[in-house]
Amino acid sequence: MNNDYKDRIDRVIKYIEEHSNQKLTLDILAGVSNFSKYHFTRIFTSIVGVTPVAFVNQERVRKAVHLLVETDKPILEISSQCGFESVSTFNALFKKHYGKTPTEVRNSVRKHSNFSPYLSNRQEELSPLQDYNRNRDNQLLKRAWGNMITIKQLPEYEVAYVRHVGSYLDTHVAWDKLGRWASEQGLTPDNQHFIGISLDDGNLVDEFACRYDACVTLPNGFERHGHNMHVEFKTLSGGMYALYPYYDTIDRFVLAYQNVFNLWLPSSEYDADDRPCLEFCMNDPAKDEEGKCKVDLYIPIKKRI
């Protein structure tokens, strides 16, 4: 892993450890890391193994265990001292991590002297840092990614789009609507680009609340008025992008994001920029002999300072 990326993630982890009793927003943590707010969660999750929110909660419940075992402070006071907004949230997250409520853990420790090793083992299971601290400086991977990634400059694109809200596996609904409209306008893959944009990180947003835009580029002077109510228009930002060609099944496409952000980006000389990723659709999976999708994934980047 690039030392700069590691240092920046270390900085975030240290900040969480020292301020876990305070309100910690993604904006605050992204600011500490100096990563793009748009891509911070994906970078943190790819490198550490859990989302920033999950890491904050793990740190809070770990501190709560010590207060439960070593002090007689009331549960409500411990909840507040560890940064939880309510005791109900504290109880729910604590039970999710340890399988028992805070009160049950406190009572068990007092009744059974052998319960402490159980807690220690559970904390080790929860910690993502063992994997995070492994040596990831794999030269073979670097060379492989170097052969696959191409740096490109893209222009601005004027596009028409149909928005889908729901599972990314069901984006064909939006593509069907856009495809019919585009065909009526004479916009085809032969003369325009068809671009998908996944607007939400599945690590943060419920699968069925994720937003996705199915887009088609427009020729100069295209008349935007009087069209289907499902079709909207916008401009996609140009600039520097890293191109990663993907060819596999749709359900595995999410791994392309994880691999690029986890393996290539940290070892590169770039940071993710504050623009959405662009998924250029290069085939129709329904017509592919193997049922696979061919996508040119463009990651927005900027030179690391």
N, C-alpha and C positions, 0 to 999 in steps of 0.2 A: 504494500500500500504506500502511496506517495506520502512522505513525511509531513508535508504541509496539510494534507487532508487529515492525517492522524492527529496532528497537533490541534487542528480546529475542532475535531470531534472530541478530543481529550478536554479541550477548553469548555465545551458544552457540558460534558459529563461532570467535570469539576464544579461548574456553575450550578448544575442540578443538585449535586451533593451538598453544596454549601447554602443553597437557597430553596431546598425542597419544601420548607415550611411556608414559602411565599407563593403568591399566584404566579404561575409560569405559563405564559402563552407561547404559541408557536412563533409569533412575531419576535418576542423577546429572545427565544433560543436561536432563531435564525440570525438575529442581530449579533449574538455572541459568537456564532460560528462564522459570520461574514459570508454565508452562502445565500443564494437567491431564496427569497421567501417561498417562491412558487415551487421550488424543487427541494427545499431543505429536508422535508420529511422523508422523501424517497431516498436521498443520499444517506441520511442518518440511519434509516431502517436497513438499507443495503449493507452498510458497514458494520453496524452494531448488532443487528439481528432482530431488534424490536423497534416499534415506533417511539418517537420522543415521548408521547403521552404515556405509553405503557412503561417506558423506562422511569419516568417521573413517579408513576404510581408504585412501581416496584421499590424505588428508593424510599418512598414514604412508608410503605408497609414494613419494610425492613427496619426502619428506625422505630416504628411503632412496636415491633416485637420486643425490642430492648426495653422500652419504657413499660410495657406490660409485665415483663418478667422481673425487671430490676427496681421498679417503683410501685407505689400504691396509688398513683395518680388515677383519678376517675377516667373512664373510657372517653367521656365527652372532652375532657381536657387534653388527653392524648391525641384524640382526633384533630382538635384544633391546632395543637402544637406541631403536628406532622403535616399540616397544610391542607387537610381535607375540608371542603366547604360545609359538609354536614356529617353527622354521626352515622346516618343511614348509608351515605356513600362510602364512608370508611368501613362499615360493617360488611357491605356487599363486596368491595374490592378485597378486603382482608380474607373473607371466606373464599373468594375466587382463587386467591393465591395459595392459601394454606389449608383449605378444606374445612376450616373451623372458624367460628366467630372469635373476635378478640376476647370475649368473656370466657369462652370455652378453652382457649389457649391458656389464659391466665390461671384458670382453675386446674387445668391438666398439669401445668408446670408445678403448681404447688402440691398436687397430690402424687405426682409421679416424677421422681428424679431423673428417669431415663427419657423424658419427653424432650429435653433440650437438644440431644443429638438429632432427634427427628426434625426439629426446627432448623438446625444447622444444615441438614441434608436438603431440606426443602429450599432454603435460601440459595444453596449451591446450584440446585436445579433451575432456579429462577434467573440466575445471573447470566446475562449474555456476554459478559466481559471476557470470559475464558476464550470464546471463539473470536471475539473482537481483537484480542491481543496476540492471536497467532500471526506468524510471519506469512504475509501474503505476497511477498516480493517474488513472484514466479516469473522468471524470464521467458519461459516457453509460452505462457499465457500472454505476456506483453507482446511477443513477436506475432502470435496468432491474431491478437486484436489489432495490432499495427497493420496487418495485411487486410483486415476486414473493414476498418474504419476509414472513411474518406472525408476530408474537410471540404465543405462546400459553402459558397456564398449564394443565398437565395434572394430573389427580388421580392417586393411586396406582391401579394396576390389579392385581387378583388374576387370574392367568392359568394356564391349562393349556398345556403346550408339549411338542413333540417335537423332539429335537435331531438335527440333521444334521451329520455330519463329512465334509467333502469340498469339491469345487468349489461355489462359490456359484451356478453355472449349473445345478446339479442339486438345488436345494432343493425341487423339486417332489416329491421322494421323501418328505420330511418333511411337506409340505403334504397329500399324499395320505393319509398315515396319520392326521394330525390331523383332516383334513376328514371322514373316515369316522367317527372317534370323535365329533367334534363333532355330526355329523348324528344319531347315535344318542342324544345327550344333548339334542337339540332346540336346539343352539347354532348359529345361522345368521347370515349377514351382516346380516340384517334386525334382529337384536336384540343382536348382540355385535360387538366389533372383532376383526379378524384382523390380527396384528402380527408382522412379521419382525424379528429382531435379528441383525445380523452381528457376531459377537463378536470376530473377529480381523481385523487389518489385513493385506490381501494383500501389502503391501510387506514385511512381516516374516515371515509364516507361509506355508509352502508351500501352494499352491492346494488340494491334496488333504488338508490337515490343518486347514483353516479350519472353525470351528464356527459353526453358525447355528441359532437357535431359531425354530420356527414356533409362534406363540402365538395363543390365543383368550381373550378376557376372559370372566370368570365372573360370573354373577349372585350377589347376596348369599345366603349360606347354602348354597352349592353343596356337596354331599357329595363329599369328595375320596377316599374309601376305596373299594377294590374295583374299580379301573379297569384298563384295558389297561396292561400292563407298559411299553409305550413312552411312555406319557403321564406327565409329571411336573408339579409345581406350584410357583409362586413368585410374588413380588410385584414389580411394576415400579415404580420410583420416580417420583413425580410431580415437579412443579416447572416452571420456565420453560424453554420450548423455542422454537426458531425453526422454523417450518413452511415447507418448500419443496415445492410440488406438482410431481410428475414424471409425464410421460406419454410413454413411448417403449418401445423394445424392452428386454428383460431384460438382454441382453449389454452395453447401454450404461449401465446403472444405476450402475455404478461411477464413471462420469464425473460423476454428480450429486454424489457425495461430494467428488470432487476440485474441482469448480467452487465448491461452497458453502464449503469450507475454504480454497480458494485465492483466490477473488474476493470473496465476500461477507464472511466472518468477519473478515479482516484490516482491512477498511475500515469495519466496524461498531463499535459501542460495547460489544461483548460478547466474552467469552472462552468457549471450549468448557468445559463443566463435566464433572466426573468421573463421568459416567453414560453408559450405552450409547445410541447413536442408535436411534430407533424407526421402523420402516417400516410404516406403516398401509396395508394392502392394500385398495384401493378397487374392484378389479375382478378378474375371472378372465381372465388373458391368453388362455387357450384359447378363450374365448367372445368375445373382442374381434374386431371386423371386420378390424382391421389386425394382430392378434396382439401388441398392445402391452400393457404393464402400466401401471396407474394407481396411483401410490404417493404418499401424503403422508409425506414424509421429515421427521422431527422431530429436530433437532439440540439436545442439551442445552446450555444456555447460562447464564451468570451475568454480571452487570454488571461491566465492567472497572473495577478500582480505580485 
